């Protein structure tokens, strides 16, 4: 394992690179193509070479190769991201960007915000992300509140599902270790003015114990085997577009997922408990786009809504003899919004993007004690708020090769604070040399969550927004007739007024004797992101590598922030020894980090070795196999929570 770790670091550094400019696949069976256009960086289509922001694209082809048990592993293909999964498939999964908190990652599905209004800090649980027919994922790093408002202090992850084009259908089924079974089906196409895309996926596993699995110091003390924790996950998505005229397009779309998982309390006298969770996510949107003034002004009206339902049967044991504590809790978070965006072409003066948005969030929670003393169901929280926003972004190109953007946003929260944010970017292309220099600087802000404001026990109504300022500078270099792409980015961020929980009654208002949320934390993060994409021997060998070094410190204690590895990366090979056969060995390296704040519960570094192979039998059928953690490395993402050992999976795919 140590040798694998050193190999990954050496290879990543030697490639000197960041900003994985990955390819956008039209189907699983088609070759990878360089994605010339991205939409997340400026809220409108833009050539990626003109983006001053640091952005990566993960293609649908790459996503299809990942295990359906945890497709968030695909995010490790982008530098700057850290993934933390709590005890295997279905467990709470957080993604942090450039050392920011998980709640500072804004998640969009087809441009619609899906962060959970009912969670403690408004974060998105990536356990709810299912392997539906995703066309690509765009990862935008750095503070993006000037374009996207609250929650985007660390960056934005935009999950874009497939849009119907050429008629296509895909069906796949696989099985493997831990009693795993998974299926996928998708159909897309177009007919006249209508395009469509629908997909569904299902996953079931017997799993393993989330608490203590393959952790020697826990298993040695057990008098009986740990109980396995299963997971069932379902997902579906759909998009229908109608060309109303040559200048008008109507789209209706939606996404839904279900995640039912057993879990362990992880504390008390007997942490291996029969607890269970059920999570449902729904997203729906209607978008009307039309041009006016002979195409000079492009208008987009978007009405969208999302709902997250979470239910927990939480069981824990305390004392000797054991006393069972059992409670049932439920959380519902709703978000509805209406937004207008205009894109005004100014000729030689560039493009002006402007818009306004009205959004309402609401969350309701309820609880019922079952043991040791039963209680009647009760509503514990019911709160809502409206947010009104306006924004503008001006993009202009000077001297043909210098691409600039300047933007700002104002968010006004009902019965709360107003905050303004701004952002500026620059990219300069040297076409003769295949070089692009880019830089960005901007501010971020995140409104307190509804729970932090209005919870009757811990909430404080006058909390201020969390704020940040961040900057990066990078270089993208193409060599050898574009067979070699290298990128590097240096970044730095400062965070203030971060909301943290205080147990000090003297620091809290008199109405919060048990503790409260306060704007008391400050932090800084900095580091370097590298990536490389090398077509070593065309049609035979390709190498892709990413590496991130992050320093993330609490400015109050001067200690490292929890769950931020100082070093992590990924090295992957794509070998095609014969026509139709692709073999992809991968090493993922994660360095030392701490599971808890104040540098408590240190987690050792690890390297995990995986192999994926795909063989195209004919034009319709292909078979694939995946081996994960071949070296059987023992590691933890979260202290005391287990991870899978050596495991094998195989499947069959049909494409028409």
C-alpha angles and dihedrals in degrees: 000000000000090000091051090050092052092047092053094049093046093049094046094050093044091055090054095207152139141163104060105223095200129183131263109229119207090203140353091260097048126089123260116266130194108258104232095181132054128176107192099070095064104009088249135070111287136168107255091226088062095052113110088190122086106253135163131193123213111196131224089243090059092045091053090059094057124093113266088222090073117003090171085085085077088069088068085075087073119071120236097037127113120195122203121186120186107224109326137302115002094016122126108286124196130188121201124193120211093341096305121134121276088247088061092066111095112207123202129184109202087341094308118123113241105172108136114257090194097057121099095257103012098258128151118245106220089203083084093060109101130193097254120152097298115180095194144329119229115204115198113190129204132036109325104170091118087069104025107024125216123020096028099102093117099031146277132280111198115192109200118195122210121282118213117259124135111017109268139163129189130186125177138170131187142171139184149125124010090028091291123175126174138172135185133188131178138170128184140160145115139257120191109310094349127085124181142182128183131173142170135188136187132192133181131176136170086215128182135270109294091207117065101346110158091353104128099202089056099040093049091059095049119108091195136025121280115256116248116239114216130204135202120192131181132180140178137177138180140182129184122184128189124194100218090182137336087280102037133065130181121198131185119186145157147180131206134180139177125200118185112178139164114225142179125240090226093209140064128058093310110025096182098088137165095242121149137196135195122195128183126186125192127183128176134170144175119203129187119191125182139159126232135184092036093306097312093115122041113197125199126186116189126186114182143162139186136188131194119195119190126180126180133191096197118193126179136164128220138177135010114305089034119255116202119227112194127173135166117216133177134193130191122187121186131187127181125174145172121204140179122200126183126194110197118192111217099183110224088002092068132230127320116203116190137162153153132226138192117198134178124197127190136174133187126186132185136184141193127187115219103172144063087004120011121226137186118261111272136185108239100179136019117165140142141177141185126228124198118197140181126185143172136190126189119200122188137168120217128190088003094276106051112088117190135180132186123184145165141181138197120205120190116192122203111254087355146077132312118222134184126204134185140192138189129189137181133190126181120193126206098193094182092058100033090240131140124186115197139176138173139185129184150137132252136201136186124196117226113265121254089248093052090050105038111022103126094225106035106013124112115198098205099056116142126226118270111247139199144173122205141173138184139183125197149171128216117194130187119195141167095038090312093306089118123050119181128181137177132180132184116203140182132183136182123201128194138174089029112176114240135164118257124201091190109109090198091061094048129074116265089255090064106057092153095056136283148211117270139174093246109124134088128183144173132205131187138161150119132276121204133183140169136189113190126180092203098175112008113241090005115056134017127172127203124183138171130183133179130191113194132183109193119175138175104233092208097056099018088226127128118272116249123264096010110123113212091219131023138149151147132237118192135176126201110203121183104182094168136013111285096013122104124178120188120185114187136188119199116195125193120180132215117302141154124255095205135040123271089039094290126154101020116214119210122236118258144185122212123200119207133172128200123189129184127186122190106216095185140325091297109031134053132168127210140186133195130196116193129197092000092177090054091233114190112222143142131222090189124026113268093004119114133229132207121278128212107330139170134207135179135184148169125233130195122196127185 
